[in-house]
Amino acid sequence: MASKSDFAPIVVSYIICTGVALAVMLGLGLPQPYDALAGDFAATLVIFAFSRKYRNSSFYDAYWSVIPPLLAVYWYWLNADAGANPVRVALVVALVWIWGIRLTANWATFWGGLHHEDWRYPMIKQRAGKAELPADFFAIHLFPTIQVFLGCLPIYAVIRYGQGELGWLDAVAFVVTLGAITIETVADLQLHAYIAKKKKPGEFITSGLWGWSRHPNYFGELSFWWGLMLFGLAAAPQYWAWLIPGALAMTAMFVFASIPLMDKRSVERRPAYAEHMRKVSALVPLPPRR
């Protein structure tokens, strides 16, 4: 577990990156939402610099859940007089903050400290060979930043263009987004409770949500971004062309990268996991096959 001294450079790095991002967003004078994208890029550079200094790319891990709530506040601040439906705006901003606080708290509670780095990062850098530095920047830092920014564009649409009345799609979006946060929370709690009492090597969780999905936490996370996308479509369906790609990018990442990597690692470490894969759905919770 991480100590207070481990968190000190993390906190400092995120304070600095937030200040730099705000200075860039306000200083360059770019139109919305390109100003936020420029600030997001600048903040990523700051976190990347800290990752290199401490030789630990997991400095970036909290970025995923810290930046979206801050972007929501920034967009609300700039567009408070846009006339957007206040109920829709309040729902979206509240859900984003609940999601961000929960996910960040989950990371902070179980983070291993400065000596701990996500096992995927060394693998990516090692495979890159002499291109280790650009692989670290583009694959581990910049690509997720762009992906999350695309996923956040529905928040911008709701705040800037969501003047219409609430409708049935808003109700669906609310249920999906809140349900996603709930599923992810329950899955994480079940997993951590299992890890705390696990005794035999090679065992893995097969109870609760994990008995219906091999990655229910991923399902919850992915559903959250789809919920935001639905809110964006409810607020500004005419901008569907830049509201949908974020959720699609998230889906592609989980389906074609995260899940295959995790499953491969689990099979290598746990012999019985291959049989588990044949019985249990990879992502969407479904009754296990017999």
C-alpha positions as CSV (number, residue, x, y, z in Angstrom):
1,M,0.0,0.0,0.0
2,A,1.1,3.6,-0.7
3,S,2.4,5.8,2.1
4,K,1.8,9.5,2.5
5,S,5.2,10.2,1.1
6,D,4.2,8.3,-2.1
7,F,1.2,10.5,-2.6
8,A,3.1,13.8,-2.2
9,P,4.7,13.9,-5.7
10,I,1.4,12.7,-7.2
11,V,-0.5,15.5,-5.6
12,V,2.1,18.0,-6.7
13,S,2.1,16.8,-10.3
14,Y,-1.6,17.1,-10.6
15,I,-1.7,20.5,-9.0
16,I,0.9,21.7,-11.5
17,C,-0.7,20.0,-14.5
18,T,-4.1,21.6,-13.6
19,G,-2.5,25.0,-13.4
20,V,-0.6,24.6,-16.6
21,A,-3.8,23.4,-18.4
22,L,-5.8,26.4,-17.1
23,A,-3.1,28.8,-18.2
24,V,-3.0,27.3,-21.7
25,M,-6.8,27.2,-22.0
26,L,-7.2,30.8,-21.1
27,G,-4.0,32.1,-22.6
28,L,-4.1,30.8,-26.2
29,G,-7.5,32.1,-26.9
30,L,-8.6,29.1,-28.9
31,P,-12.3,28.5,-29.6
32,Q,-14.1,25.9,-27.6
33,P,-13.6,23.0,-27.2
34,Y,-10.1,23.2,-28.8
35,D,-8.9,25.3,-25.9
36,A,-9.7,22.4,-23.6
37,L,-7.9,20.0,-25.9
38,A,-4.8,22.2,-25.9
39,G,-4.9,22.4,-22.1
40,D,-5.4,18.6,-21.9
41,F,-2.4,18.1,-24.0
42,A,-0.3,20.5,-21.9
43,A,-1.4,18.7,-18.7
44,T,-0.4,15.4,-20.2
45,L,3.1,16.7,-20.9
46,V,3.4,17.7,-17.2
47,I,2.3,14.2,-16.0
48,F,4.6,12.6,-18.6
49,A,7.6,14.6,-17.2
50,F,6.8,13.4,-13.7
51,S,6.5,9.8,-15.0
52,R,10.0,10.0,-16.6
53,K,11.5,11.7,-13.5
54,Y,10.2,9.0,-11.2
55,R,10.6,6.2,-13.8
56,N,7.0,5.2,-13.2
57,S,4.3,5.6,-15.9
58,S,1.6,4.9,-13.3
59,F,1.8,8.6,-12.5
60,Y,-0.8,8.8,-15.3
61,D,-3.2,6.3,-13.8
62,A,-5.2,8.9,-11.9
63,Y,-5.5,11.2,-15.0
64,W,-8.3,9.0,-16.3
65,S,-10.6,10.0,-13.5
66,V,-9.3,13.3,-12.4
67,I,-9.5,15.3,-15.6
68,P,-13.2,14.7,-16.7
69,P,-14.7,16.3,-13.6
70,L,-12.4,19.3,-14.0
71,L,-13.3,19.6,-17.7
72,A,-17.0,19.6,-16.7
73,V,-16.4,22.5,-14.3
74,Y,-14.4,24.5,-16.9
75,W,-17.1,24.1,-19.5
76,Y,-19.8,25.0,-17.1
77,W,-17.8,28.1,-16.1
78,L,-17.5,29.3,-19.7
79,N,-21.0,28.5,-20.7
80,A,-23.1,29.3,-17.7
81,D,-25.1,31.8,-19.7
82,A,-25.7,29.4,-22.7
83,G,-29.2,28.6,-21.6
84,A,-28.7,24.9,-21.3
85,N,-31.4,22.9,-19.5
86,P,-30.2,23.2,-15.8
87,V,-31.6,19.8,-14.8
88,R,-29.8,18.0,-17.6
89,V,-26.6,19.9,-16.8
90,A,-26.8,19.2,-13.1
91,L,-27.4,15.5,-13.7
92,V,-24.5,15.1,-16.0
93,V,-22.0,17.1,-13.9
94,A,-23.1,15.4,-10.7
95,L,-22.7,11.9,-12.3
96,V,-19.3,12.8,-13.7
97,W,-18.1,14.0,-10.3
98,I,-19.5,10.9,-8.5
99,W,-17.8,8.7,-11.0
100,G,-14.5,10.6,-10.8
101,I,-14.4,10.7,-7.0
102,R,-15.2,7.0,-6.7
103,L,-12.7,5.9,-9.3
104,T,-9.9,8.1,-8.0
105,A,-10.6,7.0,-4.4
106,N,-10.5,3.3,-5.5
107,W,-7.2,3.9,-7.2
108,A,-5.7,5.8,-4.2
109,T,-6.9,3.2,-1.7
110,F,-5.3,0.2,-3.5
111,W,-2.3,1.9,-5.3
112,G,0.9,0.2,-4.5
113,G,3.0,3.4,-4.2
114,L,5.8,4.9,-6.2
115,H,7.6,1.5,-6.5
116,H,4.5,0.0,-8.1
117,E,3.9,0.4,-11.9
118,D,1.0,-1.1,-13.9
119,W,2.3,-4.4,-15.3
120,R,1.3,-3.4,-18.8
121,Y,3.5,-0.3,-19.0
122,P,6.9,-2.1,-18.7
123,M,5.7,-4.6,-21.3
124,I,4.8,-1.8,-23.8
125,K,8.1,0.0,-23.2
126,Q,10.1,-3.2,-23.4
127,R,8.5,-4.2,-26.7
128,A,9.3,-0.7,-28.1
129,G,13.0,-1.2,-27.7
130,K,14.9,1.9,-28.7
131,A,11.6,3.6,-29.2
132,E,10.8,3.3,-25.5
133,L,10.4,7.0,-24.9
134,P,8.0,7.8,-27.7
135,A,6.1,4.6,-26.8
136,D,5.8,5.8,-23.3
137,F,4.5,9.2,-24.3
138,F,2.2,8.3,-27.2
139,A,0.8,4.8,-26.1
140,I,0.7,5.3,-22.3
141,H,0.0,9.0,-22.0
142,L,-1.2,10.8,-25.1
143,F,-3.4,8.2,-26.6
144,P,-5.6,7.7,-23.4
145,T,-5.8,11.5,-23.1
146,I,-7.3,11.9,-26.5
147,Q,-9.5,8.9,-25.9
148,V,-10.9,10.4,-22.7
149,F,-11.3,13.8,-24.2
150,L,-13.4,12.3,-27.0
151,G,-15.4,10.5,-24.3
152,C,-16.0,13.9,-22.5
153,L,-17.3,15.8,-25.5
154,P,-20.9,14.8,-24.7
155,I,-20.4,16.8,-21.4
156,Y,-19.5,19.8,-23.5
157,A,-22.5,19.3,-25.7
158,V,-24.9,19.1,-22.8
159,I,-23.5,22.3,-21.2
160,R,-23.1,24.3,-24.5
161,Y,-26.0,23.1,-26.7
162,G,-28.5,21.3,-24.4
163,Q,-31.2,24.0,-24.3
164,G,-34.0,21.5,-25.1
165,E,-36.4,19.9,-22.7
166,L,-35.7,16.6,-21.0
167,G,-36.9,13.6,-22.9
168,W,-37.0,9.8,-22.9
169,L,-33.4,9.6,-24.1
170,D,-32.3,11.6,-21.0
171,A,-34.0,9.1,-18.8
172,V,-32.3,6.2,-20.6
173,A,-28.9,8.0,-20.3
174,F,-29.4,8.6,-16.6
175,V,-30.3,5.0,-15.9
176,V,-27.3,3.7,-18.0
177,T,-24.8,6.1,-16.4
178,L,-25.9,5.7,-12.8
179,G,-26.2,1.9,-13.4
180,A,-22.7,1.9,-14.8
181,I,-21.3,3.6,-11.7
182,T,-23.2,1.2,-9.5
183,I,-21.9,-1.9,-11.4
184,E,-18.3,-0.7,-11.3
185,T,-18.5,0.1,-7.6
186,V,-20.0,-3.3,-6.7
187,A,-17.5,-5.2,-8.9
188,D,-14.6,-3.4,-7.3
189,L,-15.9,-4.0,-3.8
190,Q,-16.4,-7.7,-4.5
191,L,-13.0,-8.1,-6.0
192,H,-11.2,-6.3,-3.2
193,A,-13.1,-8.4,-0.6
194,Y,-12.1,-11.6,-2.4
195,I,-8.5,-10.6,-2.6
196,A,-8.4,-9.8,1.1
197,K,-9.4,-13.4,2.0
198,K,-7.9,-15.4,-0.9
199,K,-5.6,-18.1,0.4
200,K,-4.7,-20.6,-2.4
201,P,-2.4,-19.6,-5.3
202,G,-4.0,-19.8,-8.7
203,E,-7.5,-19.1,-7.4
204,F,-9.6,-16.3,-8.9
205,I,-13.0,-14.7,-8.2
206,T,-16.0,-16.5,-9.6
207,S,-18.7,-15.1,-7.3
208,G,-21.1,-12.1,-7.5
209,L,-20.9,-10.1,-10.7
210,W,-17.6,-11.9,-11.5
211,G,-19.6,-15.1,-11.9
212,W,-21.5,-13.6,-14.8
213,S,-18.8,-11.5,-16.4
214,R,-15.0,-12.0,-16.4
215,H,-14.6,-8.2,-16.3
216,P,-17.7,-6.6,-14.8
217,N,-15.6,-3.5,-13.7
218,Y,-14.7,-3.0,-17.4
219,F,-18.4,-3.3,-18.3
220,G,-19.3,-0.7,-15.8
221,E,-16.6,1.7,-17.0
222,L,-17.5,1.2,-20.6
223,S,-21.2,1.7,-19.9
224,F,-20.4,5.0,-18.1
225,W,-19.0,6.4,-21.4
226,W,-22.0,5.2,-23.3
227,G,-24.3,6.8,-20.8
228,L,-22.5,10.2,-21.4
229,M,-22.8,9.7,-25.1
230,L,-26.6,9.2,-24.8
231,F,-26.8,12.4,-22.7
232,G,-24.9,14.2,-25.5
233,L,-27.3,12.9,-28.2
234,A,-30.3,13.9,-26.0
235,A,-28.9,17.4,-25.8
236,A,-27.5,17.9,-29.3
237,P,-28.4,15.1,-31.7
238,Q,-27.3,17.2,-34.6
239,Y,-23.6,16.8,-33.5
240,W,-23.7,13.0,-33.4
241,A,-20.6,12.8,-35.6
242,W,-18.4,14.0,-32.8
243,L,-20.4,12.7,-29.9
244,I,-20.3,9.0,-30.8
245,P,-16.6,8.4,-31.5
246,G,-15.6,8.6,-27.8
247,A,-17.8,5.7,-26.7
248,L,-16.7,3.7,-29.8
249,A,-13.0,4.3,-29.0
250,M,-13.6,3.1,-25.4
251,T,-15.3,0.0,-26.7
252,A,-12.5,-0.8,-29.1
253,M,-9.9,-0.4,-26.3
254,F,-11.7,-2.7,-23.9
255,V,-12.7,-5.3,-26.4
256,F,-9.5,-5.5,-28.5
257,A,-6.8,-4.5,-26.0
258,S,-7.6,-4.5,-22.3
259,I,-9.7,-7.7,-22.1
260,P,-7.4,-9.9,-24.3
261,L,-4.3,-8.7,-22.3
262,M,-5.9,-9.4,-19.0
263,D,-7.3,-12.8,-20.1
264,K,-3.9,-13.9,-21.5
265,R,-2.2,-12.9,-18.3
266,S,-4.8,-14.8,-16.2
267,V,-4.4,-18.0,-18.2
268,E,-0.6,-17.9,-17.8
269,R,-0.9,-17.4,-14.0
270,R,-4.0,-19.5,-13.3
271,P,-4.4,-22.9,-15.2
272,A,-8.1,-23.1,-14.5
273,Y,-8.9,-19.7,-16.0
274,A,-9.1,-21.1,-19.6
275,E,-12.1,-23.2,-18.6
276,H,-13.5,-20.2,-16.8
277,M,-13.3,-18.3,-20.1
278,R,-15.3,-20.9,-21.9
279,K,-18.1,-20.6,-19.4
280,V,-18.3,-16.9,-18.5
281,S,-19.0,-13.9,-20.7
282,A,-16.0,-11.7,-21.3
283,L,-17.8,-8.3,-20.7
284,V,-21.6,-8.2,-20.6
285,P,-22.9,-9.9,-17.5
286,L,-24.8,-13.1,-18.6
287,P,-25.7,-16.3,-17.0
288,P,-22.7,-18.7,-17.2
289,R,-22.7,-21.3,-19.8
290,R,-22.9,-24.9,-18.5
